[in-house]
Amino acid sequence: MKRKLSVLLYITILLTFTALSALSQVVPRSQKPPNVALTNGKWFNGKSFDSRTVYSVNGRFKFKKPARVDSTLDLAGAWIVPPFGEAHNHNIGTGVEEWDKRAIQKYLADGVFYVQIQGNLPLKDEVKHRLSINRQNSLDVALAQGSLTSTGGHPVGLVERILLPQGYYPEFTKETLKDYRYFTIDSEADLEKKWSLILRLRPDFIKTFLWFSDEFEKRKGDSTYFGQKGLDPHLLPLIVKKAHANNLRVSTHVTNAADFHYAVTAGVDEIAHLPLLGLTPIAVEDAKLAAKRGITVITTCAIVSTLPPMILRKEDLPQVLKTQTVNLKLLRENGVALAIGSDNVTDSSVKEVEYLRGLGVFDNLTLLKMWTETTAKTIFPQRKIGEIKEGFEASFLALEGNPIKDLQNVHKIKLRFKQGFLLEP
């Protein structure tokens, strides 16, 4: 009898230990980073590079040697820059976890640590866990979850006519995606009724859509504009007020200068595009107001040439591209913060940077700061990231060459370091 009890006790202990071990692998705990001396690196200071030793102490940059150093990482003369960011994409939260995981791996391989998803199938905690996002050894992601538009507005057409047939959002239908993947807000009453549903998804920010706001009355009841309209622009200030009351920032899709005007005057925090279809430039007064209010504008320039004719007529493309360059110069000259974003599910922001470089509007130093500093701060404004400064998160990329002299060196990543830990390739 004693032997049977002993065997049962042994089995019980073994099973308990196995279950705990499995749980520890499924739910990894946040580890305390070691104190690391980072030697022989050339560190980006916002203007140039300094050769010095920097320390990672509890996952933060320190310039003074701590009392205890656990290890030393020899950077072997590498050029050290903050990680890159992607402020506008939709390739996480596709409803297909394998697609999401491939996107995450591509981001990390390209040195992109910070990503903002401007509309997605809302992710529950268990999915975030399976994707391993927002961890020390993975990608940090800000999610819009459901986004706000009008009945028949963008992105309804995109979701129903393109993404669903392509295999996005399996197990969902047009009916079940409504007021979940996107919310239709046609009145103040709709906003009041659906606000609690929006908040229930726990968005990191609120994504809104404007589309030719100067033609809102013309388009709102016309089915020929299905998928090519947006919110009543007069509702946007109300959305901003409610979002800010809940400590949520607002990002707004714009297609032309009128949309840009309405977004800026409504007090949004971020404009998700340079006006995509703009034939005329942004008003100087609107650019000045955007700078005064600290509104960040995301580039999304490279995708314009790929838009289908139903969205952008072929004969309008040359003028739209000309206006794009004018707008970039106008915003830069007026001190508007510009962040890098591609709005391209096949890109990680790398192609967007290459496109901008080809325009000749920005020098390499400016592009590097846009990609590392401005982009990181618009995605996670409360965190100390995007710069190599005392007390900032100890995250960086080690490059083989100087990216200010040759921007192609951003592709030559020797190692990746995040929050005090060396990332495995």
Buried (B, 14 or more C-beta within 10 A) or exposed (E): EEEEEEEEEEEEEEEEEEEEEEEEEEEEEEEEBBBBBBBBBBBBEEEEBEEBBBBBBEBBBBEEEBEEBEEEBEBEEBBBBBBBBBBBBBBBBBBBBEBBBEBBEBBBEBBBBBBBBBBBBBBEEEBBBBBEBBBBBBBBBBBBBBBBBBBBBBBBBBBBEEBBEEEBBEEBEEEEBBBBBBBBBBEEEBBEEBBEEBBEBEBBBBBBBBBBBBBBEEBBEEEEBBBBBBBBBEBBBBBBEBBBEEEBBBBBBBBBBBBBBBBBBBBBBBBBBBBBBBEEBBBEEBBBBBBEEEBBBBBBBBBBEEBEEEBBEEEBBEEBBEBBBBBBBBBBEBEBBBBBBBBBBEBBBBBBBBBBBEBEBBEBBBBBBBBBBBBBBBBBBEEBBBBBBEEBBBBBBBBBBBBBEEBEBBBBBBBBBBBBBBBEE
